[in-house]
Amino acid sequence: MNTLRTAMLLAAITALFMGVGFLIGGSGGMMIALVIAAGTNLFSYWNADKMVLSMNRAVEVDEKNAPEYYAIVQALAKQAGLPMPRTYLIDNPQPNAFATGRNPQNATVAASTGLLQRLTHEEVAAVMAHELAHVQHRDTLTMTIVATFAGAISMLGNFAFFLGGNRDNNPFGFVGVLAAMIVAPFAAMIVQMAVSRTREYEADRRGAEICGHPLWLASALDKIARGAERIPNPDAERNPAMAHLFIINPLHGERMDNLFSTHPSTDNRIAALQEMARQMAGGGTQAARPAPAPRQAEEQQPSGPWGQVAQPELPAEPEKPKSNPWGRNPTGPKGRWS
């Protein structure tokens, strides 16, 4: 079903791309756009994830230079029944995270240094569980390709004035060029937003099931949203077509749950997670609980997915983050984020 949905989406975006080409250059422009769309499809399938990571200046980490962060992802991937994704760290003070990759076997998750520094251990685990939910639902290919196409269509619209407008090759003349300049980026944005908004709710629910505690993710979303409002993300601002990849919109001014928001309202997402927590506590729909981590026989306390003692609910006043709880190993090699 996901494969069919992805194919239909790609067909729709390709048609949109060809429509922009027709507005700019008539039938000749439409054929050129078709060739460009085909090339973009192939490039996106194999390389879009690398491009997204490069644009965010992400650095791959492992158990040596980011031991706790890597261990969280590893334990959650095992809990979700997924292959271990490649794990990246973004040197950015804004708390945020995203997942990318064409399939679970070639998936990547990335978190910012701001996320690891500002959130508790449990909240980080909930965020990474959300990103693994995107991987499990195979959202990452669709979302990454949409980001690539949205950027390409917007760029084509911006260049419309230079690429078309001659009556000999454009039946609409200047009107067609003007429509391409205005309508094309707007249409690409609508497709991008529609894809992101519906899938974020699904990933929230599945992520809460993977980590076993919806309130952890609810608390994390609140902290990330407040951090994103205060702390700019220059890389995302330069490449706004990537905004829907992140768990919370990294751009400023996106707080309303409406047609022009790349993400659902954070308040609505938190409310849905709180309702899920109430159902779990009241014996309603039960989320999948993580299996206890291996421990000595004499230890009887419950365990979270990363092998520490689980908390039944988030404290009202989360403890302040340690100065260096995630990003480096004091006895190991240092990364660029040190």
C-alpha positions in Angstrom: 0.0 0.0 0.0 2.8 2.4 0.9 4.5 1.6 -2.4 1.4 2.4 -4.4 0.8 5.6 -2.4 4.4 6.6 -3.1 4.1 5.9 -6.8 0.9 7.9 -7.0 2.5 10.8 -5.2 5.5 10.7 -7.6 3.1 10.7 -10.6 1.3 13.7 -9.2 4.4 15.7 -8.6 5.8 14.8 -12.0 2.5 16.0 -13.6 2.9 19.2 -11.6 6.4 19.6 -12.8 5.3 19.1 -16.4 2.5 21.6 -15.9 5.1 24.2 -14.8 7.1 23.4 -17.9 4.1 23.9 -20.1 3.3 27.3 -18.6 6.9 28.4 -19.2 7.6 26.9 -22.6 4.5 25.3 -24.1 4.7 21.7 -25.3 8.5 21.9 -25.7 8.9 23.1 -22.1 6.6 20.3 -20.9 8.8 17.7 -22.6 11.9 19.2 -21.1 10.2 19.2 -17.7 9.4 15.5 -18.1 13.0 14.7 -18.8 14.1 16.8 -15.7 11.4 15.1 -13.6 12.6 11.6 -14.6 16.2 12.6 -13.7 15.0 14.1 -10.4 13.1 10.9 -9.6 16.2 8.7 -10.2 18.5 11.1 -8.3 16.1 11.4 -5.4 15.7 7.7 -5.0 19.4 7.0 -4.7 20.9 10.3 -3.4 18.3 12.5 -1.8 19.2 11.3 1.7 22.8 12.2 1.2 21.9 15.6 -0.1 19.7 16.3 2.9 22.4 15.2 5.4 24.9 17.4 3.5 22.7 20.4 3.6 22.4 20.1 7.4 26.1 19.4 7.8 25.4 16.2 9.6 28.2 14.0 10.9 27.9 10.2 11.3 28.5 9.0 14.9 28.9 5.6 16.5 29.2 4.0 19.9 32.7 5.4 20.3 32.1 9.1 19.9 28.4 9.3 20.9 27.9 6.3 23.1 24.6 7.1 24.9 22.9 8.6 21.8 23.9 5.6 19.7 22.8 3.2 22.4 19.4 4.7 22.5 18.9 4.4 18.7 20.2 0.8 18.8 17.9 -0.3 21.6 14.8 1.3 20.0 15.6 -0.1 16.6 15.8 -3.6 18.1 12.5 -3.0 20.0 10.8 -1.9 16.7 12.2 -4.9 14.8 14.2 -2.6 12.4 17.8 -2.8 11.2 20.1 -0.4 12.9 20.0 2.8 11.0 23.0 5.0 10.4 23.1 7.6 13.1 24.1 11.2 12.6 24.6 14.3 14.7 23.9 17.9 13.6 25.9 20.7 15.2 23.0 23.0 15.7 21.7 24.5 19.0 18.0 24.3 17.9 16.5 21.0 19.3 15.2 18.9 16.4 15.6 15.6 14.6 14.7 13.9 11.3 14.9 10.5 9.5 15.7 9.9 5.9 16.6 7.0 3.5 15.0 5.0 0.8 14.0 2.0 2.9 14.6 0.6 6.4 17.8 -1.2 5.2 19.2 2.2 4.1 17.7 4.4 6.8 19.4 7.3 8.6 18.3 9.2 11.7 19.8 12.5 12.7 19.5 14.6 15.9 20.8 18.0 16.7 23.2 18.8 19.5 20.6 21.1 20.8 18.1 18.2 21.2 20.6 16.1 23.1 21.6 18.9 25.4 18.1 20.2 26.2 16.0 17.0 26.5 16.1 14.3 29.2 17.2 10.8 28.4 13.6 9.6 28.2 12.6 12.5 25.9 15.4 11.9 23.5 14.4 8.2 23.3 10.8 9.2 22.5 12.0 11.5 19.7 14.2 8.9 18.2 11.3 6.4 18.5 9.2 8.8 16.5 11.9 9.0 13.8 12.1 5.2 13.7 8.3 5.1 13.2 8.8 7.1 10.0 11.4 4.5 8.9 9.1 1.6 9.8 6.2 3.3 7.9 8.5 3.9 4.9 7.7 7.6 5.1 11.4 8.5 4.7 11.6 7.9 0.9 8.4 9.8 0.2 9.2 12.7 2.4 12.8 13.0 1.1 11.7 12.9 -2.5 9.0 15.5 -1.9 11.6 17.7 -0.4 13.7 17.4 -3.5 10.8 18.0 -5.9 9.5 20.9 -3.9 12.9 22.6 -4.1 13.2 21.8 -7.8 9.7 23.2 -8.6 10.3 26.3 -6.5 13.6 26.9 -8.3 11.9 26.3 -11.7 9.3 28.9 -10.8 12.0 31.4 -9.7 13.7 30.9 -13.1 10.5 31.1 -15.1 11.2 34.7 -16.2 14.5 33.7 -17.7 13.3 30.4 -19.2 10.1 31.5 -20.9 7.8 34.3 -22.0 8.4 34.2 -25.8 5.1 33.9 -27.7 6.8 31.6 -30.2 7.3 28.8 -27.6 4.8 29.8 -24.9 1.1 30.0 -25.8 0.3 31.9 -22.6 3.1 34.5 -23.0 3.9 36.6 -19.9 0.7 35.4 -18.1 2.0 31.8 -18.2 5.4 32.8 -16.9 3.8 34.8 -14.1 1.5 31.9 -13.2 4.6 29.6 -13.1 6.4 32.0 -10.8 3.5 32.3 -8.4 1.5 29.1 -8.6 4.3 26.5 -9.0 6.1 27.1 -5.7 2.7 27.4 -4.0 1.5 24.1 -5.4 4.7 22.3 -4.4 4.3 23.7 -0.9 0.7 22.3 -0.7 1.8 18.8 -1.7 4.7 19.0 0.8 2.5 20.1 3.6 -0.2 17.5 2.9 2.4 14.7 3.0 3.9 15.9 6.3 0.9 16.7 8.4 -0.9 13.3 8.0 2.2 11.3 8.7 3.3 13.1 11.8 0.3 12.0 13.7 0.9 8.4 12.6 4.6 8.6 13.6 3.7 10.1 17.0 1.4 7.2 17.8 3.8 4.5 16.6 6.8 6.2 18.3 4.9 6.2 21.6 4.2 2.5 21.1 7.9 1.8 20.5 9.1 3.6 23.6 6.0 2.7 25.6 5.4 6.1 27.1 3.3 8.7 25.1 4.0 11.4 27.7 7.7 11.2 27.1 7.1 12.2 23.5 4.5 14.8 24.5 7.0 16.5 26.8 9.7 16.3 24.1 7.4 18.0 21.5 6.7 20.8 23.8 10.4 21.5 24.5 11.3 21.2 20.9 8.6 23.5 19.8 9.5 26.2 22.3 13.2 25.8 21.4 12.5 26.1 17.7 10.6 29.4 18.3 13.6 30.9 20.1 16.6 29.4 18.3 17.0 29.9 14.6 18.1 27.1 12.2 20.1 28.9 9.4 20.5 25.7 7.4 16.8 25.0 7.4 16.0 28.7 6.6 18.3 28.4 3.5 16.5 25.2 2.4 12.9 25.5 3.5 11.8 22.6 1.3 13.4 20.3 3.9 11.2 21.7 6.8 8.7 18.9 6.7 11.4 16.3 7.4 11.9 17.5 11.0 9.9 16.4 13.9 9.0 20.0 14.6 9.0 22.7 11.9 12.5 24.3 12.2 11.3 27.6 10.5 9.9 30.5 12.4 6.3 31.5 12.2 4.7 28.0 11.7 2.5 27.6 14.7 -1.1 27.2 13.2 -2.6 23.9 12.3 -3.9 25.1 8.9 -3.2 24.7 5.2 -0.1 26.7 5.3 1.7 24.7 8.1 4.2 22.0 7.3 3.3 20.3 10.6 0.2 19.7 12.6 -0.2 22.0 15.6 2.1 20.9 18.4 -0.8 21.4 20.9 -3.0 19.0 18.9 -0.2 16.4 18.8 0.4 16.7 22.5 -3.3 16.3 23.2 -3.5 13.2 21.1 -0.5 11.7 23.0 -2.1 12.6 26.3 -5.3 10.8 25.3 -3.2 7.8 24.2 -1.6 7.8 27.7 -5.0 8.0 29.4 -6.2 5.0 27.3 -3.1 3.0 28.3 -3.5 3.9 32.0 -7.3 3.1 31.9 -6.9 -0.3 30.2 -8.0 0.9 26.8 -6.0 0.5 23.7 -2.7 -0.7 24.8 0.5 0.3 23.1 3.3 -2.1 22.6 5.6 -2.0 25.7 9.3 -2.3 25.3 10.9 -5.5 26.5 13.0 -5.2 29.7 16.7 -4.8 29.0 18.9 -7.7 30.2 20.0 -7.2 33.8 21.2 -9.2 36.9 18.7 -11.5 38.4 18.5 -9.7 41.7 17.3 -6.5 40.0 13.5 -6.4 39.9 12.9 -2.8 38.8 11.3 -2.2 35.4 13.6 -1.2 32.6 13.2 1.3 29.7 14.3 0.5 26.2 17.8 1.9 26.8 18.5 -0.2 29.9 17.9 2.4 32.7 15.1 2.4 35.2 11.8 3.5 33.5 9.8 6.3 34.9 6.0 5.8 35.1 5.4 9.4 33.9 7.3 12.5 33.2 8.1 14.7 36.2 6.4 18.0 36.4 9.8 19.7 36.6 12.3 17.8 34.4 15.8 17.8 35.8 18.2 20.2 34.1 20.3 18.5 31.4 23.8 17.6 32.2 26.5 19.7 30.6 27.6 16.8 28.4 25.3 13.8 28.6 25.4 12.7 24.9 27.7 14.2 22.4 31.1 12.7 23.3 32.9 10.0 25.2 35.4 11.6 27.6 37.8 8.7 27.1 37.2 8.3 23.3 37.7 10.3 20.2 36.0 13.7 19.9 33.7 14.8 17.1 33.2 18.1 15.4 30.4 18.9 17.9 32.8 18.7 20.9 
